[in-house]
Amino acid sequence: MDGFTLVSEIRKENETTPIVMISAYDDKEKLLKAIKLNIVDYLIKPLTSEKLKNAINLAVKKLDSLDIEIALENDLIWGKSNSSLYDQNVFIPLCDSETKL
């Protein structure tokens, strides 16, 4: 499976996961295809460490802006936006040090 097919499959399940594509192709058709897949950045080989660092920083910023819930072990859910913990939709209050952890 090529990278475009992989990203298309990911997008069927998740539209928000930040994705950075690295490719040897720089033709217009592939660039437009990448844009339609809602990627964070499209880097063309050979790439520099600076370009990679910038792309990763963009992905991190996008992650920080998302209101996501993270499934943990034992059916626990962590709500990122309000730093809350839920056990089967029951709110579990946390003290400040637990929230920071």
Sequence and secondary structure as in RCSB ss.txt:
>XXXX:A:sequence
MDGFTLVSEIRKENETTPIVMISAYDDKEKLLKAIKLNIVDYLIKPLTSEKLKNAINLAVKKLDSLDIEIALEND
LIWGKSNSSLYDQNVFIPLCDSETKL
>XXXX:A:secstr
  HHHHHHHHHHH S S  EEEES   HHHHHHHHHTT SEEEESS  HHHHHHHHHHHHHHHHH   EEE GGG
EEEETTTTEEEETTEEE   HHHHH 
